[in-house]
Amino acid sequence: MTLRCGLNNYSVILPPMKPENFDPSVFCLSTRALDYHLPDERIAKYPLPRRDQSKLLVWRDGVITDSVFSSLAGFLPDKSLLVFNNTKVIRARLMFRKPTGAQIEVFCLDPSDPPDYQIAFQQTGHCTWNCMVGNLKKWKNEILEKDVLLNGRTIRLHARKGLQQDATVQVRFSWDTSDDFASLIEAAGILPIPPYLHRETEAGDLERYQTIYSKIEGSVAAPTAGLHFTEEVFQKLGEKQIEREEVTLHVGAGTFRPVKADTIVDHEMHSEQIFITRKLIHKLLANHEKLIAVGTTSVRTLESLYWLGVKLLEEPSLSPENLHLEQWAPYRGVTGIPKEKALEAVLKKMGQQDMDEVSASTQIILVPGYSFKLVDGMMTNFHQPQSTLLLLIAAYLGDEWKHVYDHALNNNYRFLSYGDSNLYLTC
């Protein structure tokens, strides 16, 4: 028996949910089904003056309500738990100029040596990052140099090109002071804003392209669903006894990568690092009216947490260094595991390793037909056509995603990172 899940103008045939029968080729979803016409003038090039004055589209079991973000608390069930991604966008773009005048842009994606974000930012003297390099053909084997003004001192930052793999290059940075890399990149780098804004970073972006609760450095793109929150909105949530917790997922450049393959099964999902605290897992095991994920990154983190627990039930001896979820793990793994059992498996591993926080890399892709394990509702912005972010929305809404986006286009909603917000609830 197979299950056919219909979605506007296409269908997805899911296999019987048995690991031995899994074949990802059955996910024959055409990427054209994730397309819609987005006029350039509907892309918000700049944020509104006040974060919480953006529009809020509320979808609840097929019914759409138009509102404003400052009224968010009124739409959430009492005693809900909201989970936020507390990652902070780093000034990841470093501009070097060769003696010939050619400019080389080095875009830091994630640390390679050491591979841990926190340790990499604390490095003094040298560190190595995986980077995208603009004008790479002009960079031969010479060492690039850049003067960085830090606390009234001029520091010479060197960049040496290393191994190249696909679209990324390992770049070894070195400097001869005791300053850490976090301070150098903060002083020398440019905050990356989405390429579809078609403009350079401006002073206002330094504040507005960060959530007000961002704290853990590591992203090259903001978790934009959180850009609408203000202290006033948080106060209203507190008055309604809505709790807040945080996860960390460092957003990589892959979030902007469109699905170019003809079918979803041929798209290689990007991998991102997630961090989840023991405190949050205990909160998830408590009784809450609804668990609402703020942003697709929080959705991906929470759903990955469930499958991480399933993986630990299957492989209890798995070491913390090998906690990785590959792309199709949710579709070939054991099914029917209660969320409590999966979460307790993660807590058990954390207890064995004396860990207050678990870290893993996740490559999972959420497609139509996926059964959400932890998330009851989500908040997000409007996403690009033919993107994995839109694919995730289709996984949650089914054929309603087209209805939502048509309504937004017809009612003057602003799209993408600096655009308006959505709240999706099935209750």
N, C-alpha and C positions, 0 to 999 in steps of 0.2 A: 504494500500500500504506500502511495506517495501523497504528499500534501501539496496542493497547488495554491499559492498565495497570489492573488491578483493585485495589480497596482496599475494605475492609468497606462493603458496601451502596452502593457507587458505582463509577463507572469514569471514567477520563480518556482521551480519544482524542487522541493526539498526531499532528500532521501529518507528512508526509514531511519530513525535516530538510533542507529547501532554503529559503534565504532568501525566494525569490520566492513560495513557497507558504505562508508563515507567515500564520496568521490566529489571533489570540489567542482568538477566540470559541470555538474548539474546546475550550478549557479550560472545559468545562461543569461542573466540579466544584461541587456544591452545598455551601454553607457549613454546611448541617445535618450533612453527613458529618464535620465537624470537631468535632461536639458530643459531650459526654459529661456525665454528672451528677457534679458536684463539690460534695459537702456542705460547708457553711461550716466545720464542725468539722474538716475535713481540711486546711484552709488554715492553714499555720503562721503564727501571729500574731507569734511571737517566735523568735529563733534559739536553738539549743541552747547550753548553757554552754560546750562545747568545739566548735570548728568541725569538727574531723575525726571527731567521733563521730556525725555524721549517717549515715543508712543509705545504702548504695550498691547500686543495682540494676545488675547487669551483664548486658547482652544481647549474646550472641555467636552470630551465625548462627542465631537462633531459639531458643536455649537461654538461660533466665534463671537467674541465680545471685543470691541475697541475701547481702549482705555489709555491711561498715562502711567508711566512707571512708578511715580510717587504713590499710586494707589495699589501697589503690588500686594501689600499685607491683606487687603480685603478679599483677595482671590485665593489665598492659601488656606488650607485646612488648619484649624487650631492644632497646636502642639506638633506641627510638622518639623522635620529636620532638614535644613538646607546645608548642602555640602559645597564648599567653594574651593577653587584652585588658587592657592596662595603664591604661585610662582611670580617672579618679577622679571621683566624684560631687561636684558643687558644691552649695553651700547656695543653691539656685536660687530659693527662695520668699522674696519680700520683702513684708512687710506694711506698708501705708501706712494712715493714718487721716485722713479729711477733718475739717475743723473741725466739721461736722455730727455727727460720730461714726461715720459709715459707714466700714467697713473695706474697703479695696481690696487684693486680693492680686495681685501681679505675679510671674509665674512665668517666669523667664528660660529660654528654650529654646536659642537659638543666636545668636551675634553677627551683626549686620547691618552696622554701620559702626564700626570696620573688620570685615570678614567673617572674618578669621583669628582662631581661638581664642586662640593665644598672644599675638598683638598686642593683642587686645581686653582680655585680662586685665591687660596691662601699661599700658593707657591711663591717663593722669592727666587729670583735669579733666572729661572727658565720654566717652561711648561710647553706641552704640545697639544694642539687642537686639530680636530677635523674641520676643514673650512671649505667654503666655496670661494673661488678666486675669479674675480673679474679681470679681463685682459690677460688671462693666463698665458697665452701664446707669447706675450712680450716678456714674461718672467722666465729667464733661462736658469742658470745655476747660481746667480749672484745672490748675496745676502742683501735684503732690503733694509733700509734704516729709516727711523722716524723719531723726531724730537718730541718728547712729551713734557708739557709744563705741569708740574705737580707740586703744590705747596711752595711755590716760588722757586722751585729747582727745575732744571732742565735735565731730563733723563733720556738717554738714547736707547730706543727699543729696536731690536733686530728681529728679522723674520727670515728663516731659512726654509726653503721648499723641500718637502720630503716625498713620501710615497703617494702616488695618485691612484685612487680607486673609483671608477665610474665618474661621478660628478664632483667628488670631494678630494681634497688634497690635505695631507698631514703637514701642518706648519709648526715649526719649532720656534717659539719666541724666547728671546733671552735679553737680559738687562743686567747691569752691574751694580745695582743698589739693593737694599734690604726691603724695598717696597713690594707689596704683594700684587699679584696680577689683577685682582679686583680693582685696586686703586688705579692701576695703569689704564685698564680698559675703560674705566669710568671717566678718566681725564682725557683719553685720546680718542675714544670711540664715538660713533654716531648711532643713536637709537634707530633700529630698523622699523620702518612702518610698511604696511602691506604694499606690494608692487602695483596693485590695481588702483591705488590712489593717484598714481602718475604725478607725484610731486616729491620734492625733497623734504626731509624732516625739518620741522620748524620748532621754535622755542616752546610753543604751546603743547606740542606733542610730548615733551619730556614729562609733563604732569598728566595729561589727559589720556595717554596711551599706556597708563598703568592703572590697575585697580587701586582703590584706597586702602585695600588690605594686603597688597603685594608685599612680600618680605623675603622669599627664598630666591636668590638670583639664579638664572639659568635659561630663561626662554629667549627665543628670537622673535616671538610673536606673542601678543597679549591674549589671555583668555577673555575674549571681548564681551561675553555675556555679563561679566562682572563690572564692566565699565560704567553701568548705569547706577550702581549703588552709591548712596550717600549716607552720612551719619543719621540724617533724618529718617531715611527708609529703615535703617537698622533699629532705630528707636521704636518705630511702629511695629516692626517684627517682634521686638522684645515685649511690647505691650500685649501682643497676641500669643505670647508664650511659644513662639517659634524659635527653636534652637538653631545654632550655627556651629558647624565644624569645618575643618579644612583638610584637604589633601594637597599633594604637590605633583604636578606633571609638568615637566619642562617642555614647552611647545617648540617643536623643531620646524625647519623650513618646509618639511614634507607636508605640513598642513595646507600649504598653498599649491601643492602639486596637483594638477587636474588628473582625472582618470582618462588616460589617453588610449588605453586598450579598448578593443571593440566590446569585450564583455568583462564583467567584474572579476571573473575567475583569473583573468590574465593580468590583473593589476597587482603589483607588489606593494603591500601596505608598508608605510614607514614605521619605524620602531621608536618608541619614546620611553623615557625613564619615569617611573612612578614611585612615590613615597607615601606610606600610609602608617599612621600612628596606632599604637595599641589602644589609646583612648578612643579613637574613632571606631575601631572594631567593636569595642564594648558598647559604644553608643548604638551601633547598628544592630547589636543583639538585643537592645532594649526595645520596648514597644513604643513605636511612634505612629501617628496617624498616617503620615506619608513621608517618604524619603524623596526630596526634590534635589536634583543635581543642577548646580549653576554652571552651565556651559557643557559643550560636548566633551571637553577634556575631563571634566569631573565625571561625566557619564562613562567615558572610556576607562577611567581609573577605577570606578566602583565596580563595573562589570568585570574588569580584569581581576579585581580582588576576589570575586566569587570563583573565577576559573583558576586562579592561583591556589585557592583552597582545594578545589577538585584535583588539581595536579598533585598537591601534597598528600591527598588521600590515596592517590594512585602510586606515588613515589615518596613515601615518608622519609627516606634517607637523603632526599635531595638537599644539596648544600645551598646556603643563602647566595653563594656566588653564581649559581646556575638557575636562578629564578627568572625564566624567560617564557613568555607565552607567544607561540608562533601564530601566524595569521589565521589559520583555520581551526585553532584549538577549540573554540566553542562548538564546533559542528562535528568533531570527530571524538570528543571526549565522552565520558560517562554522563548520562543524563538522569534527571530525577533526584539529584542530590539536594536535600533541603539546604536553604541558605545558612541556617544555623550550623549545620554540620561542616559546611565549607569554611565558614568564618572561624569556627573553633579549631579547625585544622591549621589555619594560619596562626592563630594565637598559640597553639601548641608548639609550632616550630619556633615562634618568637621566644617562648618561654625556655625552650631547650637551648637557644643561642643567646639568651639574656639580651634580647633586643627590644627596645621601646619603639622602634620604627622598622618596618619592613620595606625593602626596596626591590624592585623588579623591573625588567624591561618588557614592554608589551607591544605586540604587533597585531593584535586582534582587529578584525574588521567586522563591523556590525551591518548586516544586510537584511533586506526584507525577509520576514520569516523567522528572524531571531527572536527568542523569548527572553525578555529582560528579567534578570534574576534579582537585582537589588533595587533598581531605580523605579520609582512609581510615577515620577513626573520630571520634567526638565525645563530649564530656562535657556534660551539661546538667542542668537541674532539670526538674520536672514543670510543664507550662505550662497556661495558661487555656484553657478550651473556646473554639472559634471564634476562635482567634488565629493570626496569621501565624507565630508561633513554633511552634505545634503543626503548622501546615502544613509548615514546614521539616522537622520530625521525621517527618511522613508521607512527605515526599519521600525521606528517607534509609531509613526502615524499611519502607515499603510498608504492607501490611495488618497488619504486626506491631505497629504503634503501639497499636492497640486492645488487643492481647494484653498489651503492656507496661503500659498504664494500668489495665486490669482487674486485673492481678496486683498492682499497687501499691495500688489501692483496697481490694483484698481482704486485703492484708497490712500494713495500718496504716502505710503510707508517708505522710510529710508533704509537702504540695504547695506550689508556687509559690516566691516569692523566698527565704524563710527555710526552705524545706522541704528534702527529701532529694535525693540526686543519682543520676544515671544515667550509665553508660558504655556506649556502643554501638560494637561492633566487628564488622567483617565479615572475619574471618581465622581 
